[in-house]
Amino acid sequence: MYRHCIDCGEPFPVENGQEWKIRCLQCWREWRAEQDDQYDTLIGTMRHELAGLQAECDWLREIIAELEPWAEIGRALADRAHDVLFLVHPDKHGGHPVATEIASWINSEVRR
Ligand SMILES: [Zn+2]
């Protein structure tokens, strides 16, 4: 049995059980080489993107490491918000504007 190649149009032999073949051997080899080239290009692009993502990950890890002590301070202050509010209350500081501002800020944070 013969079929016509979808690429070159030439007839090529097809044995029983190989009805799935759509290209002659030469065209299949060329098609396969093209697929390999596209695959290599895709792999190159993915490696480049992976390197960029790894660099971004390293950068974000550095930022997280720098922020971690501040996060711990923030958690400790949040746990003791009522004590801090007691200490900065404007009544204890003659109504000083900074005490008023800080007390207002802590109150708004506690309500969140
Ligand atoms: Zn062909």
Backbone and ligand atoms as CSV (ligand in chain L), in Angstrom:
chain,resi,resn,atom,element,x,y,z
A,1,MET,N,N,0.846,-1.188,0.000
A,1,MET,CA,C,0.000,0.000,0.000
A,1,MET,C,C,0.888,1.248,0.000
A,2,TYR,N,N,0.422,2.249,-0.721
A,2,TYR,CA,C,1.153,3.514,-0.780
A,2,TYR,C,C,0.271,4.654,-0.302
A,3,ARG,N,N,0.906,5.652,0.277
A,3,ARG,CA,C,0.210,6.895,0.636
A,3,ARG,C,C,0.991,8.045,0.021
A,4,HIS,N,N,0.368,9.205,0.018
A,4,HIS,CA,C,1.063,10.403,-0.456
A,4,HIS,C,C,1.498,11.226,0.755
A,5,CYS,N,N,2.775,11.568,0.763
A,5,CYS,CA,C,3.369,12.341,1.862
A,5,CYS,C,C,2.685,13.713,1.966
A,6,ILE,N,N,2.364,14.130,3.219
A,6,ILE,CA,C,1.677,15.421,3.393
A,6,ILE,C,C,2.605,16.606,3.137
A,7,ASP,N,N,3.919,16.352,3.140
A,7,ASP,CA,C,4.860,17.453,2.921
A,7,ASP,C,C,5.291,17.573,1.463
A,8,CYS,N,N,5.777,16.480,0.877
A,8,CYS,CA,C,6.311,16.560,-0.494
A,8,CYS,C,C,5.303,16.079,-1.545
A,9,GLY,N,N,4.256,15.349,-1.094
A,9,GLY,CA,C,3.243,14.877,-2.028
A,9,GLY,C,C,3.625,13.611,-2.774
A,10,GLU,N,N,4.830,13.128,-2.565
A,10,GLU,CA,C,5.276,11.916,-3.257
A,10,GLU,C,C,4.689,10.677,-2.577
A,11,PRO,N,N,4.429,9.609,-3.372
A,11,PRO,CA,C,3.949,8.363,-2.757
A,11,PRO,C,C,5.076,7.676,-1.990
A,12,PHE,N,N,4.681,7.028,-0.899
A,12,PHE,CA,C,5.671,6.255,-0.117
A,12,PHE,C,C,4.983,4.989,0.388
A,13,PRO,N,N,5.787,3.903,0.560
A,13,PRO,CA,C,5.181,2.634,0.958
A,13,PRO,C,C,4.739,2.664,2.422
A,14,VAL,N,N,3.567,2.077,2.678
A,14,VAL,CA,C,3.050,1.950,4.044
A,14,VAL,C,C,2.682,0.488,4.250
A,15,GLU,N,N,3.256,-0.121,5.276
A,15,GLU,CA,C,2.951,-1.514,5.568
A,15,GLU,C,C,1.689,-1.603,6.415
A,16,ASN,N,N,1.102,-2.777,6.473
A,16,ASN,CA,C,-0.081,-2.978,7.321
A,16,ASN,C,C,0.256,-2.627,8.768
A,17,GLY,N,N,-0.643,-1.928,9.397
A,17,GLY,CA,C,-0.413,-1.509,10.792
A,17,GLY,C,C,0.321,-0.180,10.885
A,18,GLN,N,N,0.737,0.393,9.736
A,18,GLN,CA,C,1.434,1.686,9.752
A,18,GLN,C,C,0.626,2.754,9.022
A,19,GLU,N,N,-0.703,2.607,9.098
A,19,GLU,CA,C,-1.581,3.556,8.413
A,19,GLU,C,C,-1.479,4.956,9.020
A,20,TRP,N,N,-0.910,5.051,10.200
A,20,TRP,CA,C,-0.759,6.349,10.873
A,20,TRP,C,C,0.331,7.196,10.225
A,21,LYS,N,N,1.186,6.596,9.390
A,21,LYS,CA,C,2.273,7.358,8.762
A,21,LYS,C,C,1.701,8.363,7.779
A,22,ILE,N,N,2.166,9.584,7.871
A,22,ILE,CA,C,1.660,10.644,6.986
A,22,ILE,C,C,2.772,11.294,6.164
A,23,ARG,N,N,4.038,10.927,6.500
A,23,ARG,CA,C,5.178,11.511,5.785
A,23,ARG,C,C,6.078,10.387,5.268
A,24,CYS,N,N,6.756,10.682,4.150
A,24,CYS,CA,C,7.781,9.751,3.691
A,24,CYS,C,C,8.964,9.828,4.665
A,25,LEU,N,N,9.859,8.862,4.580
A,25,LEU,CA,C,10.952,8.793,5.545
A,25,LEU,C,C,11.823,10.053,5.514
A,26,GLN,N,N,12.145,10.533,4.319
A,26,GLN,CA,C,12.987,11.733,4.204
A,26,GLN,C,C,12.291,12.953,4.830
A,27,CYS,N,N,11.007,13.134,4.509
A,27,CYS,CA,C,10.280,14.278,5.078
A,27,CYS,C,C,10.113,14.126,6.590
A,28,TRP,N,N,9.917,12.890,7.050
A,28,TRP,CA,C,9.791,12.665,8.488
A,28,TRP,C,C,11.092,13.066,9.192
A,29,ARG,N,N,12.237,12.689,8.600
A,29,ARG,CA,C,13.539,13.054,9.200
A,29,ARG,C,C,13.706,14.577,9.260
A,30,GLU,N,N,13.330,15.256,8.179
A,30,GLU,CA,C,13.430,16.733,8.158
A,30,GLU,C,C,12.483,17.347,9.195
A,31,TRP,N,N,11.252,16.798,9.253
A,31,TRP,CA,C,10.259,17.295,10.216
A,31,TRP,C,C,10.777,17.070,11.642
A,32,ARG,N,N,11.343,15.887,11.875
A,32,ARG,CA,C,11.856,15.533,13.204
A,32,ARG,C,C,13.013,16.469,13.607
A,33,ALA,N,N,13.929,16.755,12.657
A,33,ALA,CA,C,15.053,17.661,12.935
A,33,ALA,C,C,14.535,19.056,13.283
A,34,GLU,N,N,13.484,19.496,12.567
A,34,GLU,CA,C,12.880,20.799,12.844
A,34,GLU,C,C,12.254,20.805,14.241
A,35,GLN,N,N,11.589,19.699,14.580
A,35,GLN,CA,C,10.995,19.584,15.920
A,35,GLN,C,C,12.083,19.660,16.995
A,36,ASP,N,N,13.213,18.978,16.740
A,36,ASP,CA,C,14.321,19.001,17.705
A,36,ASP,C,C,14.872,20.417,17.862
A,37,ASP,N,N,14.983,21.153,16.727
A,37,ASP,CA,C,15.468,22.541,16.789
A,37,ASP,C,C,14.520,23.400,17.620
A,38,GLN,N,N,13.211,23.231,17.379
A,38,GLN,CA,C,12.226,24.005,18.141
A,38,GLN,C,C,12.290,23.645,19.622
A,39,TYR,N,N,12.485,22.349,19.890
A,39,TYR,CA,C,12.591,21.889,21.271
A,39,TYR,C,C,13.819,22.523,21.933
A,40,ASP,N,N,14.965,22.524,21.212
A,40,ASP,CA,C,16.186,23.122,21.770
A,40,ASP,C,C,15.985,24.607,22.048
A,41,THR,N,N,15.293,25.311,21.135
A,41,THR,CA,C,15.015,26.733,21.331
A,41,THR,C,C,14.134,26.932,22.560
A,42,LEU,N,N,13.113,26.086,22.689
A,42,LEU,CA,C,12.219,26.180,23.842
A,42,LEU,C,C,12.977,25.922,25.140
A,43,ILE,N,N,13.840,24.914,25.134
A,43,ILE,CA,C,14.631,24.613,26.333
A,43,ILE,C,C,15.530,25.801,26.676
A,44,GLY,N,N,16.145,26.399,25.671
A,44,GLY,CA,C,17.002,27.569,25.908
A,44,GLY,C,C,16.220,28.716,26.525
A,45,THR,N,N,15.026,28.960,25.991
A,45,THR,CA,C,14.177,30.028,26.526
A,45,THR,C,C,13.784,29.723,27.970
A,46,MET,N,N,13.419,28.477,28.221
A,46,MET,CA,C,12.996,28.103,29.585
A,46,MET,C,C,14.164,28.206,30.568
A,47,ARG,N,N,15.367,27.819,30.121
A,47,ARG,CA,C,16.537,27.948,31.007
A,47,ARG,C,C,16.794,29.410,31.342
A,48,HIS,N,N,16.657,30.279,30.339
A,48,HIS,CA,C,16.857,31.711,30.543
A,48,HIS,C,C,15.820,32.247,31.537
A,49,GLU,N,N,14.555,31.861,31.353
A,49,GLU,CA,C,13.502,32.312,32.263
A,49,GLU,C,C,13.720,31.756,33.670
A,50,LEU,N,N,14.163,30.507,33.764
A,50,LEU,CA,C,14.429,29.903,35.067
A,50,LEU,C,C,15.538,30.661,35.790
A,51,ALA,N,N,16.599,31.030,35.060
A,51,ALA,CA,C,17.697,31.781,35.682
A,51,ALA,C,C,17.172,33.113,36.218
A,52,GLY,N,N,16.286,33.778,35.445
A,52,GLY,CA,C,15.694,35.030,35.900
A,52,GLY,C,C,14.857,34.833,37.150
A,53,LEU,N,N,14.080,33.765,37.181
A,53,LEU,CA,C,13.236,33.488,38.342
A,53,LEU,C,C,14.072,33.135,39.572
A,54,GLN,N,N,15.184,32.410,39.345
A,54,GLN,CA,C,16.065,32.084,40.466
A,54,GLN,C,C,16.697,33.353,41.038
A,55,ALA,N,N,17.097,34.273,40.161
A,55,ALA,CA,C,17.678,35.536,40.621
A,55,ALA,C,C,16.634,36.340,41.402
A,56,GLU,N,N,15.395,36.346,40.889
A,56,GLU,CA,C,14.321,37.068,41.589
A,56,GLU,C,C,14.044,36.429,42.947
A,57,CYS,N,N,14.077,35.107,43.008
A,57,CYS,CA,C,13.877,34.384,44.275
A,57,CYS,C,C,14.974,34.756,45.277
A,58,ASP,N,N,16.215,34.781,44.819
A,58,ASP,CA,C,17.324,35.150,45.710
A,58,ASP,C,C,17.130,36.561,46.242
A,59,TRP,N,N,16.720,37.475,45.351
A,59,TRP,CA,C,16.489,38.868,45.731
A,59,TRP,C,C,15.370,38.957,46.780
A,60,LEU,N,N,14.272,38.230,46.554
A,60,LEU,CA,C,13.154,38.258,47.506
A,60,LEU,C,C,13.541,37.627,48.848
A,61,ARG,N,N,14.372,36.585,48.800
A,61,ARG,CA,C,14.834,35.969,50.062
A,61,ARG,C,C,15.667,36.971,50.873
A,62,GLU,N,N,16.492,37.755,50.176
A,62,GLU,CA,C,17.281,38.779,50.873
A,62,GLU,C,C,16.366,39.820,51.515
A,63,ILE,N,N,15.337,40.233,50.790
A,63,ILE,CA,C,14.390,41.220,51.335
A,63,ILE,C,C,13.677,40.644,52.550
A,64,ILE,N,N,13.239,39.404,52.459
A,64,ILE,CA,C,12.541,38.769,53.579
A,64,ILE,C,C,13.468,38.677,54.790
A,65,ALA,N,N,14.738,38.308,54.547
A,65,ALA,CA,C,15.693,38.210,55.658
A,65,ALA,C,C,15.894,39.569,56.326
A,66,GLU,N,N,15.916,40.637,55.502
A,66,GLU,CA,C,16.082,41.981,56.065
A,66,GLU,C,C,14.846,42.423,56.838
A,67,LEU,N,N,13.668,41.994,56.405
A,67,LEU,CA,C,12.420,42.425,57.041
A,67,LEU,C,C,12.036,41.581,58.254
A,68,GLU,N,N,12.588,40.379,58.358
A,68,GLU,CA,C,12.173,39.467,59.432
A,68,GLU,C,C,12.292,40.086,60.829
A,69,PRO,N,N,13.418,40.756,61.174
A,69,PRO,CA,C,13.481,41.363,62.515
A,69,PRO,C,C,12.365,42.385,62.731
A,70,TRP,N,N,12.024,43.149,61.683
A,70,TRP,CA,C,10.947,44.141,61.814
A,70,TRP,C,C,9.602,43.464,61.992
A,71,ALA,N,N,9.425,42.339,61.343
A,71,ALA,CA,C,8.168,41.600,61.504
A,71,ALA,C,C,8.032,41.105,62.941
A,72,GLU,N,N,9.144,40.650,63.531
A,72,GLU,CA,C,9.107,40.176,64.921
A,72,GLU,C,C,8.773,41.328,65.862
A,73,ILE,N,N,9.378,42.501,65.614
A,73,ILE,CA,C,9.062,43.684,66.430
A,73,ILE,C,C,7.581,44.039,66.276
A,74,GLY,N,N,7.099,43.994,65.050
A,74,GLY,CA,C,5.688,44.302,64.791
A,74,GLY,C,C,4.758,43.344,65.516
A,75,ARG,N,N,5.099,42.044,65.491
A,75,ARG,CA,C,4.271,41.055,66.201
A,75,ARG,C,C,4.293,41.296,67.696
A,76,ALA,N,N,5.486,41.604,68.248
A,76,ALA,CA,C,5.596,41.863,69.691
A,76,ALA,C,C,4.788,43.102,70.074
A,77,LEU,N,N,4.873,44.157,69.249
A,77,LEU,CA,C,4.093,45.370,69.534
A,77,LEU,C,C,2.591,45.098,69.418
A,78,ALA,N,N,2.219,44.288,68.442
A,78,ALA,CA,C,0.801,43.952,68.286
A,78,ALA,C,C,0.303,43.189,69.506
A,79,ASP,N,N,1.128,42.272,70.014
A,79,ASP,CA,C,0.737,41.508,71.204
A,79,ASP,C,C,0.574,42.418,72.417
A,80,ARG,N,N,1.360,43.502,72.443
A,80,ARG,CA,C,1.333,44.397,73.609
A,80,ARG,C,C,0.730,45.757,73.258
A,81,ALA,N,N,-0.157,45.792,72.293
A,81,ALA,CA,C,-0.740,47.049,71.824
A,81,ALA,C,C,-1.413,47.821,72.960
A,82,HIS,N,N,-2.118,47.130,73.829
A,82,HIS,CA,C,-2.816,47.827,74.922
A,82,HIS,C,C,-1.817,48.440,75.908
A,83,ASP,N,N,-0.693,47.744,76.161
A,83,ASP,CA,C,0.336,48.298,77.044
A,83,ASP,C,C,0.980,49.531,76.405
A,84,VAL,N,N,1.274,49.434,75.105
A,84,VAL,CA,C,1.891,50.563,74.391
A,84,VAL,C,C,0.920,51.739,74.368
A,85,LEU,N,N,-0.350,51.463,74.141
A,85,LEU,CA,C,-1.364,52.524,74.142
A,85,LEU,C,C,-1.436,53.190,75.518
A,86,PHE,N,N,-1.361,52.393,76.564
A,86,PHE,CA,C,-1.358,52.922,77.919
A,86,PHE,C,C,-0.173,53.882,78.108
A,87,LEU,N,N,1.004,53.502,77.596
A,87,LEU,CA,C,2.212,54.319,77.787
A,87,LEU,C,C,2.206,55.604,76.958
A,88,VAL,N,N,1.607,55.568,75.778
A,88,VAL,CA,C,1.660,56.757,74.903
A,88,VAL,C,C,0.380,57.588,74.971
A,89,HIS,N,N,-0.538,57.236,75.835
A,89,HIS,CA,C,-1.826,57.937,75.861
A,89,HIS,C,C,-1.598,59.449,76.033
A,90,PRO,N,N,-2.283,60.273,75.253
A,90,PRO,CA,C,-2.081,61.723,75.299
A,90,PRO,C,C,-2.292,62.326,76.690
A,91,ASP,N,N,-3.156,61.729,77.504
A,91,ASP,CA,C,-3.387,62.244,78.859
A,91,ASP,C,C,-2.110,62.188,79.698
A,92,LYS,N,N,-1.237,61.227,79.385
A,92,LYS,CA,C,0.008,61.080,80.147
A,92,LYS,C,C,1.103,62.003,79.622
A,93,HIS,N,N,0.839,62.656,78.494
A,93,HIS,CA,C,1.863,63.501,77.867
A,93,HIS,C,C,1.347,64.912,77.610
A,94,GLY,N,N,0.429,65.355,78.451
A,94,GLY,CA,C,-0.079,66.723,78.340
A,94,GLY,C,C,-0.747,67.001,77.008
A,95,GLY,N,N,-1.339,65.984,76.399
A,95,GLY,CA,C,-2.027,66.174,75.121
A,95,GLY,C,C,-1.095,66.455,73.966
A,96,HIS,N,N,0.172,66.045,74.100
A,96,HIS,CA,C,1.154,66.287,73.037
A,96,HIS,C,C,0.649,65.706,71.714
A,97,PRO,N,N,0.810,66.464,70.599
A,97,PRO,CA,C,0.293,65.993,69.300
A,97,PRO,C,C,0.889,64.661,68.843
A,98,VAL,N,N,2.166,64.410,69.177
A,98,VAL,CA,C,2.765,63.131,68.759
A,98,VAL,C,C,2.087,61.988,69.510
A,99,ALA,N,N,1.822,62.176,70.823
A,99,ALA,CA,C,1.140,61.141,71.610
A,99,ALA,C,C,-0.257,60.899,71.047
A,100,THR,N,N,-0.925,61.962,70.687
A,100,THR,CA,C,-2.275,61.834,70.108
A,100,THR,C,C,-2.215,61.055,68.793
A,101,GLU,N,N,-1.231,61.401,67.971
A,101,GLU,CA,C,-1.097,60.733,66.667
A,101,GLU,C,C,-0.788,59.245,66.848
A,102,ILE,N,N,0.161,58.933,67.745
A,102,ILE,CA,C,0.552,57.528,67.948
A,102,ILE,C,C,-0.597,56.742,68.565
A,103,ALA,N,N,-1.280,57.317,69.541
A,103,ALA,CA,C,-2.413,56.627,70.177
A,103,ALA,C,C,-3.511,56.354,69.150
A,104,SER,N,N,-3.774,57.339,68.299
A,104,SER,CA,C,-4.787,57.166,67.257
A,104,SER,C,C,-4.382,56.048,66.288
A,105,TRP,N,N,-3.102,56.053,65.939
A,105,TRP,CA,C,-2.603,55.027,65.007
A,105,TRP,C,C,-2.721,53.630,65.619
A,106,ILE,N,N,-2.300,53.505,66.889
A,106,ILE,CA,C,-2.379,52.193,67.539
A,106,ILE,C,C,-3.843,51.751,67.637
A,107,ASN,N,N,-4.728,52.673,68.000
A,107,ASN,CA,C,-6.155,52.312,68.072
A,107,ASN,C,C,-6.669,51.814,66.729
A,108,SER,N,N,-6.269,52.480,65.664
A,108,SER,CA,C,-6.754,52.041,64.348
A,108,SER,C,C,-6.168,50.678,63.967
A,109,GLU,N,N,-4.921,50.411,64.354
A,109,GLU,CA,C,-4.294,49.116,64.058
A,109,GLU,C,C,-4.931,48.003,64.865
A,110,VAL,N,N,-5.272,48.280,66.127
A,110,VAL,CA,C,-5.887,47.266,66.985
A,110,VAL,C,C,-7.259,46.884,66.462
A,111,ARG,N,N,-7.958,47.850,65.882
A,111,ARG,CA,C,-9.324,47.572,65.370
A,111,ARG,C,C,-9.291,46.738,64.086
A,112,ARG,N,N,-8.166,46.677,63.360
A,112,ARG,CA,C,-8.105,45.934,62.107
A,112,ARG,C,C,-8.210,44.461,62.307
L,1,ZN,ZN,ZN,7.828,13.534,1.741
